[in-house]
Amino acid sequence: MTQSPTLAQADDFLTESETLYTALADLDANALCQLTQFKGWTIEDVLVHLHFWNIAADMSATDEAALQTRVATVMASLKETGSMRKAENDSISLRGTALREAWITNARAMAARWRDMDPKQRLTWVGPSMSARSSITARQMETWAHGFEVFDTLGKARTESDRVKNVVVLGVNTFGWSHQVHSLPAPETMPLLTLTAPSGEVWTFGEDTANTITGPATDFAAVVTQTRAFADTALTATGEAAQTWMTNAQCFAGPPETPPASGSRHIQEI
C-alpha cells in the first residue's frame, strides 16, 4: 500500500512541472528560443527562471547558507540592473535541451524529497520565512503561471485540473497584499468569490455579498498571477471593491507589477 504524502502539494508541483515538460519535450534548441508574450522572454528564459528559483526553494530546506549566497547575488543583480535576470543567467549556464532536462530532473527529485516534509516547517526565504506548504505551492504557482506564456507561444490550450485550487488559495490569501503593494487601502472584508473548478465543483471564499466575483477558477488564478487581463476572462466582478481587486491583483512578491493589457496575452495561432 502506497503511503499518502505528508505534503500533498509537492505532488501537485510535480504534476504541474510534468505538464509543462510534456509540452516542451519535442522542441529543439531553436524552438526553445522562441519569444513569448511575457516581457520579451524566450521559452528558454522561462526555464532558466523556474530552474533558478526551484533550486533556491530546495536550498531553503537543505542548505540555508547556500540560499543566502544565492539571495545576495539576486540583490546585487537588482541593484546593478534593476532585474533578477543577470543573477539567474549567471547561475544557470545550461541552455537549450540540456537546460530543459536539468530543470525537470531537479523538479522530480525536489518533489520526491518534499512530499514527506512537515507542511508547517518554517523555511527561510528572500522575504519573510514561509511554511514548506506555502513554499512548494509558490513553486507550483510559478510553474503554472509561466507555463501560460509557453502554451500561448506554442498555440496550445493547457488541460487544467483541480490542482489549480492551490493557486486560487494563494490568490485569496494575498488579497491584502494586492492592495498593499499597489498602495491601495484594503477593505476589511474580502469580496465573495464563487468559482467553478475544472471538475465542475464550486469553490467559495470571502463573505462580502455587496462585492462579488464569479466565474471559472482558472480565470481567477490567471488574473491573480497576471497571466491574463481581467477583461479577457469570463469573470464577473460586481462592486467597486471587487473590481479594484481584479484590476490590481498580484499574488506574487516583489515590487508592484502592472497586469497585462487586454488582448496582449492569448493563445497564438500556429
GIJOTA-V79208 format. One record per pair of residues at least 4 apart in sequence whose ideal C-beta (glycine too) atoms are under 8 Angstrom apart, sorted by the first residue. I is the first residue (numbers start at 1). J is the second residue. D is the distance in Angstrom with one decimal. If there is no record, write none. Layout:
I/J/D + I/J/D
//
This chain:
4/8/7.5 + 5/10/6.2 + 5/11/5.9 + 5/115/3.8 + 5/116/6.5 + 6/115/6.9 + 6/116/5.3 + 6/117/6.4 + 6/118/6.7 + 6/119/6.5 + 7/114/5.6 + 7/115/5.5 + 7/116/7.0 + 7/117/5.0 + 7/118/7.7 + 7/119/5.0 + 7/132/6.0 + 7/133/6.3 + 7/136/6.4 + 8/12/6.8 + 8/115/7.6 + 9/13/6.3 + 9/119/7.7 + 9/133/5.8 + 9/136/4.9 + 9/137/5.1 + 9/140/6.5 + 9/166/5.8 + 10/14/6.6 + 10/110/7.9 + 10/111/4.8 + 10/114/4.0 + 10/115/4.0 + 10/117/7.5 + 10/136/5.3 + 11/15/6.3 + 11/111/6.6 + 11/115/6.1 + 12/16/6.3 + 12/137/7.8 + 12/140/5.3 + 12/163/4.3 + 12/166/5.7 + 13/17/6.4 + 13/107/7.3 + 13/110/7.8 + 13/111/5.7 + 13/114/7.6 + 13/136/5.2 + 13/137/7.7 + 13/139/5.1 + 13/140/4.2 + 13/143/6.8 + 14/18/6.2 + 14/107/6.5 + 14/108/6.5 + 14/111/3.7 + 15/19/6.3 + 15/161/7.7 + 15/163/6.1 + 16/20/6.8 + 16/140/4.9 + 16/143/4.5 + 16/144/5.3 + 16/147/7.3 + 16/163/6.9 + 17/21/6.1 + 17/103/7.9 + 17/104/6.2 + 17/107/4.1 + 17/108/7.5 + 17/111/7.5 + 17/143/5.5 + 18/22/6.4 + 18/104/7.5 + 19/23/7.2 + 19/147/7.2 + 19/158/6.7 + 19/159/7.7 + 20/24/6.4 + 20/143/6.1 + 20/147/4.6 + 20/150/6.4 + 21/25/6.0 + 21/100/7.4 + 21/103/8.0 + 21/104/4.6 + 23/147/7.7 + 23/150/6.2 + 23/151/6.2 + 23/154/6.1 + 23/156/6.2 + 23/158/7.6 + 24/32/7.3 + 24/43/7.1 + 24/47/7.9 + 24/100/5.7 + 24/150/6.9 + 25/100/8.0 + 27/31/3.8 + 27/32/5.3 + 27/43/7.4 + 27/97/7.8 + 27/100/7.7 + 28/32/7.2 + 28/96/7.8 + 28/97/6.8 + 29/33/6.9 + 29/95/7.3 + 29/96/3.5 + 29/97/5.9 + 31/43/7.5 + 32/42/7.1 + 32/43/4.9 + 32/44/4.7 + 32/47/7.4 + 32/96/5.9 + 32/97/7.2 + 32/99/7.7 + 32/100/6.7 + 33/42/5.1 + 33/43/7.2 + 33/44/5.6 + 34/42/6.1 + 34/43/5.5 + 34/153/5.5 + 35/40/6.4 + 35/41/7.5 + 35/42/5.7 + 35/153/7.5 + 36/41/5.3 + 36/42/6.7 + 36/43/6.4 + 36/45/7.9 + 36/46/6.9 + 36/149/3.7 + 36/150/6.8 + 36/152/6.8 + 36/153/4.7 + 37/149/5.8 + 37/152/5.9 + 37/153/7.2 + 37/260/7.9 + 37/264/6.4 + 37/265/5.3 + 37/266/7.5 + 37/268/7.8 + 38/46/7.7 + 38/146/7.4 + 38/148/7.8 + 38/149/4.1 + 38/265/7.6 + 41/45/3.9 + 41/46/5.9 + 41/49/7.7 + 41/149/6.8 + 42/46/7.4 + 43/47/6.8 + 43/149/7.9 + 43/150/5.5 + 43/153/6.4 + 44/48/6.5 + 44/95/6.2 + 44/96/7.1 + 44/99/6.5 + 45/49/6.3 + 45/85/7.7 + 46/50/6.3 + 46/146/4.8 + 46/149/6.4 + 46/150/6.0 + 47/51/5.9 + 47/99/5.2 + 47/100/6.0 + 47/103/5.1 + 48/52/6.1 + 48/88/5.3 + 48/89/6.2 + 48/92/4.7 + 48/99/6.8 + 49/53/6.6 + 49/88/5.8 + 49/142/7.8 + 49/146/6.7 + 50/54/6.0 + 50/103/6.1 + 50/142/6.2 + 50/143/6.0 + 50/146/6.1 + 51/55/6.4 + 51/92/5.5 + 51/99/6.9 + 51/102/6.6 + 51/103/4.3 + 51/106/6.5 + 52/56/6.5 + 52/87/7.7 + 52/88/4.4 + 52/91/5.8 + 52/92/5.4 + 53/57/6.3 + 53/139/7.3 + 53/142/6.5 + 54/58/6.4 + 54/103/7.3 + 54/106/5.9 + 54/107/5.9 + 54/110/6.1 + 54/139/5.9 + 55/59/6.4 + 55/70/7.7 + 55/106/6.5 + 56/60/6.9 + 56/67/6.1 + 56/70/5.3 + 56/71/7.6 + 56/126/8.0 + 57/61/7.5 + 57/110/7.6 + 57/123/7.9 + 57/135/5.4 + 57/136/7.3 + 57/138/7.4 + 57/139/5.5 + 58/62/6.0 + 58/106/7.5 + 58/110/5.0 + 58/113/7.4 + 59/63/4.9 + 59/64/7.2 + 59/66/4.7 + 59/67/3.9 + 59/70/6.5 + 60/64/6.8 + 60/67/5.2 + 60/123/4.2 + 60/124/5.6 + 60/125/6.0 + 60/135/6.5 + 61/113/7.5 + 61/114/7.1 + 61/117/6.8 + 61/121/7.6 + 61/123/5.8 + 61/132/6.9 + 61/135/7.8 + 62/113/7.9 + 63/67/6.5 + 64/68/6.5 + 64/124/5.4 + 65/69/6.7 + 66/70/6.4 + 67/71/6.2 + 67/124/6.3 + 68/72/6.5 + 68/124/7.7 + 69/73/7.0 + 70/74/6.7 + 70/87/7.9 + 70/91/7.1 + 71/75/6.4 + 71/126/5.5 + 72/76/6.4 + 73/77/6.3 + 73/87/4.4 + 73/90/7.1 + 73/91/6.7 + 74/78/6.4 + 74/84/5.3 + 74/87/4.6 + 74/126/7.0 + 75/79/6.4 + 76/80/6.1 + 76/87/7.1 + 77/81/5.9 + 77/83/6.7 + 77/84/5.6 + 77/85/7.2 + 77/86/4.2 + 77/87/3.7 + 77/88/7.9 + 77/90/7.9 + 78/82/6.5 + 78/83/6.9 + 78/84/6.3 + 80/86/6.7 + 81/85/7.1 + 81/86/5.2 + 84/88/5.8 + 85/89/5.9 + 86/90/6.0 + 87/91/6.2 + 88/92/6.1 + 92/99/7.0 + 94/98/4.7 + 94/99/4.2 + 94/102/5.3 + 95/99/5.3 + 96/100/7.4 + 97/101/6.3 + 98/102/6.2 + 99/103/6.2 + 100/104/6.7 + 101/105/6.0 + 102/106/6.3 + 103/107/6.3 + 104/108/6.3 + 105/109/6.5 + 106/110/5.9 + 107/111/6.3 + 107/143/7.9 + 108/112/6.6 + 109/113/6.6 + 110/114/6.0 + 110/139/8.0 + 111/115/6.2 + 113/117/7.5 + 114/132/6.8 + 114/136/5.4 + 117/121/5.8 + 117/132/4.7 + 118/132/6.4 + 119/131/6.3 + 119/132/5.6 + 119/133/4.0 + 120/131/5.4 + 120/132/7.2 + 120/133/7.2 + 121/131/6.6 + 121/132/4.5 + 122/129/4.9 + 122/130/7.4 + 122/131/6.4 + 123/129/6.1 + 123/130/5.6 + 123/131/7.2 + 123/132/6.0 + 123/135/5.4 + 124/129/5.5 + 125/129/6.0 + 125/130/5.1 + 125/135/6.9 + 126/253/7.2 + 127/253/5.7 + 130/134/4.2 + 130/135/4.8 + 130/138/7.3 + 131/135/6.9 + 132/136/6.3 + 133/137/6.1 + 134/138/6.3 + 135/139/6.9 + 136/140/6.7 + 137/141/6.2 + 137/166/4.9 + 137/167/7.8 + 137/169/7.7 + 137/170/5.9 + 138/142/6.4 + 138/170/7.2 + 138/252/7.8 + 139/143/6.4 + 140/144/6.1 + 140/163/7.4 + 140/166/5.6 + 140/167/6.9 + 141/145/5.9 + 141/166/7.1 + 141/167/4.9 + 141/170/5.5 + 141/225/6.4 + 141/251/6.9 + 141/252/7.4 + 142/146/5.9 + 142/252/7.7 + 143/147/6.0 + 144/148/7.6 + 144/164/6.9 + 144/167/5.7 + 144/221/7.3 + 144/225/7.3 + 145/167/7.7 + 145/225/3.9 + 145/226/7.8 + 145/227/5.2 + 145/252/7.9 + 146/150/7.0 + 147/151/5.9 + 147/158/6.5 + 148/152/6.0 + 148/158/7.8 + 148/222/7.1 + 148/225/7.8 + 148/227/4.0 + 148/228/7.5 + 148/265/7.0 + 149/153/6.1 + 149/227/7.5 + 149/265/7.5 + 150/154/6.3 + 151/156/4.7 + 151/157/6.9 + 151/158/4.8 + 151/267/7.1 + 152/265/6.5 + 152/266/6.4 + 152/267/5.2 + 152/268/5.9 + 153/268/6.2 + 154/268/8.0 + 154/270/7.1 + 155/267/6.0 + 155/268/5.2 + 155/269/6.2 + 155/270/3.5 + 156/267/7.1 + 157/267/6.0 + 160/164/5.7 + 160/198/4.4 + 160/218/5.0 + 161/198/5.6 + 161/199/7.6 + 162/197/5.0 + 162/198/5.7 + 162/199/5.0 + 162/201/6.9 + 164/168/6.2 + 164/197/7.5 + 164/198/6.7 + 164/217/6.0 + 164/218/5.6 + 164/221/5.3 + 165/169/6.2 + 165/197/6.7 + 165/203/6.6 + 165/217/7.0 + 166/170/6.6 + 167/171/6.5 + 167/221/4.2 + 167/224/7.5 + 167/225/6.7 + 167/251/7.6 + 168/172/6.5 + 168/195/6.5 + 168/203/6.7 + 168/205/8.0 + 168/217/5.3 + 168/220/5.9 + 168/221/5.3 + 168/224/7.9 + 169/173/6.1 + 170/174/6.4 + 170/224/7.3 + 170/251/5.1 + 171/175/7.9 + 171/220/6.3 + 171/221/6.2 + 171/223/7.7 + 171/224/3.2 + 171/225/7.5 + 171/249/6.7 + 171/251/4.7 + 172/190/7.3 + 172/193/7.0 + 172/205/4.8 + 172/206/7.5 + 173/251/8.0 + 174/178/5.7 + 174/224/7.0 + 174/249/8.0 + 174/250/7.1 + 174/251/4.4 + 175/179/7.4 + 175/186/7.0 + 175/190/5.0 + 175/245/6.7 + 176/180/6.0 + 176/186/4.7 + 177/181/5.8 + 177/250/7.1 + 177/251/7.6 + 178/182/6.8 + 178/224/7.4 + 178/245/6.2 + 178/248/5.7 + 178/249/4.9 + 178/250/5.1 + 178/251/7.3 + 179/184/4.2 + 179/185/6.6 + 179/186/3.8 + 179/187/7.9 + 179/244/7.9 + 179/245/7.5 + 179/248/7.1 + 180/184/7.6 + 180/186/6.6 + 181/250/5.7 + 181/255/7.4 + 181/256/4.8 + 182/248/4.8 + 182/250/7.3 + 182/256/5.0 + 183/256/7.8 + 184/244/6.8 + 184/248/6.5 + 187/191/7.8 + 187/208/7.1 + 187/211/7.5 + 187/241/4.7 + 189/206/7.3 + 189/207/6.0 + 189/208/4.2 + 190/205/7.0 + 190/206/3.8 + 190/207/7.1 + 190/208/6.3 + 191/206/5.2 + 191/208/5.0 + 191/211/3.8 + 191/212/5.9 + 191/213/5.5 + 191/237/7.6 + 191/239/6.6 + 191/241/5.7 + 191/242/4.2 + 191/245/6.5 + 192/204/7.1 + 192/205/7.7 + 192/206/4.7 + 192/207/6.0 + 192/208/5.7 + 192/209/5.3 + 192/211/7.1 + 192/212/4.8 + 192/213/7.4 + 193/203/7.4 + 193/204/6.2 + 193/205/4.3 + 193/206/5.1 + 193/212/7.7 + 193/213/5.0 + 193/214/7.7 + 193/220/7.0 + 194/202/6.4 + 194/203/7.9 + 194/204/5.5 + 194/212/6.9 + 194/213/7.4 + 194/214/4.6 + 195/202/7.1 + 195/203/4.8 + 195/204/7.5 + 195/205/7.7 + 195/213/7.7 + 195/214/7.3 + 195/215/6.7 + 195/216/6.9 + 195/217/4.0 + 195/220/5.4 + 196/200/6.7 + 196/201/7.6 + 196/202/5.8 + 196/203/7.8 + 196/215/7.1 + 196/216/5.5 + 196/217/6.1 + 197/201/4.3 + 197/202/7.2 + 197/203/5.8 + 197/217/4.9 + 198/217/7.1 + 198/218/6.5 + 203/217/6.0 + 208/212/7.7 + 208/239/7.6 + 208/241/6.8 + 210/239/5.4 + 210/241/8.0 + 211/237/7.9 + 211/238/6.7 + 211/239/3.3 + 211/240/7.2 + 211/241/4.1 + 211/242/4.1 + 212/236/7.9 + 212/237/7.4 + 212/238/4.8 + 212/239/6.5 + 212/242/6.1 + 213/220/6.9 + 213/235/6.1 + 213/236/7.1 + 213/237/5.0 + 213/238/7.8 + 213/242/5.1 + 213/245/7.6 + 213/246/6.6 + 214/235/7.0 + 214/236/5.1 + 215/219/5.3 + 215/220/6.8 + 215/233/6.7 + 215/234/4.8 + 215/235/3.8 + 215/236/5.8 + 216/220/7.2 + 216/233/7.5 + 216/234/5.6 + 216/235/7.3 + 217/221/6.4 + 218/222/6.2 + 219/223/6.5 + 219/228/7.0 + 219/233/3.8 + 219/234/5.5 + 219/235/5.0 + 220/224/6.5 + 220/233/8.0 + 220/235/6.3 + 221/225/6.2 + 222/227/4.8 + 222/228/3.9 + 222/233/6.4 + 223/228/6.2 + 223/229/8.0 + 223/230/5.2 + 223/233/6.2 + 223/235/6.7 + 223/246/5.7 + 223/249/5.3 + 223/259/7.4 + 224/249/4.4 + 224/250/7.2 + 224/251/4.2 + 225/251/5.9 + 225/252/7.0 + 226/249/7.3 + 226/250/6.4 + 226/252/8.0 + 226/257/6.0 + 226/259/4.8 + 226/260/6.4 + 227/260/7.4 + 227/265/6.2 + 228/232/5.2 + 228/233/5.6 + 228/260/6.9 + 228/265/5.6 + 229/233/7.5 + 229/259/6.0 + 229/260/5.1 + 229/261/6.2 + 229/262/4.4 + 229/263/7.3 + 229/264/6.9 + 229/265/6.8 + 230/235/6.5 + 230/237/7.3 + 230/246/4.5 + 230/247/5.7 + 230/249/7.8 + 230/259/7.0 + 231/262/4.3 + 232/262/5.5 + 232/263/6.7 + 232/265/7.2 + 232/266/7.3 + 235/246/6.6 + 237/242/4.0 + 237/243/4.7 + 237/245/7.6 + 237/246/4.8 + 238/242/5.9 + 239/243/6.8 + 240/244/6.1 + 241/245/6.5 + 242/246/6.4 + 243/247/6.2 + 244/248/6.2 + 245/249/5.8 + 247/259/7.0 + 248/259/7.4 + 249/259/7.2 + 250/256/6.9 + 250/257/5.9 + 250/259/7.9 + 252/257/7.9 + 260/264/4.7 + 260/265/4.7
//
